């Protein structure tokens, strides 16, 4: 994983796991790698991964079975909520960048409609 200096590493890992859930890399009920495995995979300290897993548990995205591991929630509503949050973040960033580039809201909508039509 490539980390940037703009936000804490643990938050970047949380966001990556959320993206993987939305992209169905992880499915409801799937077991996440152990803290050690994830630390090796991401090349970060195991304490950081422990913090990631605790925060995901706190948010209801995962649940931990003592001695068994950490699992993705089976709650479809929670997963849809994650999908909506990520989409909102992407759209906000897109609109912000487009406006900074001088696009009006009307022009942004025209371009989005054009793109969607091409993708059909």
N, C-alpha and C positions, 0 to 999 in steps of 0.2 A: 504494500500500500504506500502511495506517495502522500505525505502529509504536508499541509501548508502551515505557515506561521500565524495565520489569521484567527485560528480558533484552537482551543485545547484538543490534544490528540484524542482523549476519551470521547469527546463530542463527535469528532470526525469518524471514529469507529462506530459509534451509535448510529450515526446517519448512514454509514455504509451498510450496516446490518438492516436498518429500516428499508433502504433501497433494495437490498437483496430479498427481503420479504415481499415487497411490492412486485419485484421482477420474478418472483416465484423461484428464486434460487433456494430459498428456505420455504417450506410449506408448513401449515398449521400442524403442530405436534412434533415437528422435526427437532432433533437434538442438536444443539450448537456444539462446536468443538469444545473440549475442556479448556479451562483457563490457560493451562500450560500450552496446549496445542494452538490456541488462538494467539497467545503471546509470541510463539515461534513464528506462526504464519504472518503476523503483522509486524514482527520485530520490535515489540514494545515490552515493557516490564509487566510481569504477571499481575502486579498490584493495579496497574492501569486497566487490565482486562477485567479484574475482579470488580473494579469500580463501574466499568461498562455494564457488566452483567447485573450488578445491583441496581443500577439506574434503569435498565430495561425491565427488570422485575418491578421496580417502583412504578413505572409507567404502565404496567400491565401488558407489556408486549411479550414478555417471557414469564416463565415460572420455573422455580428451581426445586428439584427434588433432592433433598439432602443425600449425599453419597451416590446419586444417580446422574446428576447433571442439570443443565439448563435447557429448557424446551420452549419453542415458539408457541404462543397462545393459540388455542383453538377458536377463539372468539373472532368470528368473521367481521363483526361490527368494528372491533378494534383495528383489524387489518385494513378495513375500508377507510377508517379514520386516518390511519397512517398514510394511505394512498392519497387521500384528499389533502392532507397537510403538505405532503411532498409536491403535489401538483400546484397547490397555491403558492408555494415558495418559488417554483419554477416560473409560473406565470408572472408573479410580481417582479422577479428579476428580469424576465424577458421584456415586460412593459417598461420597466425603468431604463433598461439599456436602449430600447427603441426610442423612447422619448428623448434621452440624452443625445441620440443620433439625429434628432430633429424631426422624427416622425410624429405626425398628429395622431390622435386616437382613431380618427376616421381612416387614415392611411394604414395604421396598424391592423385594423379590422379588415380592410381590403386585402392586405397581404396575407393575413391568416386565412381568409376565405379562399383566396387564390391557391394557397398551398394545400388546403384541405381538399379542394376540388381536384388538384393534380394528383393527390394521393389516392383518390377513389378508384 
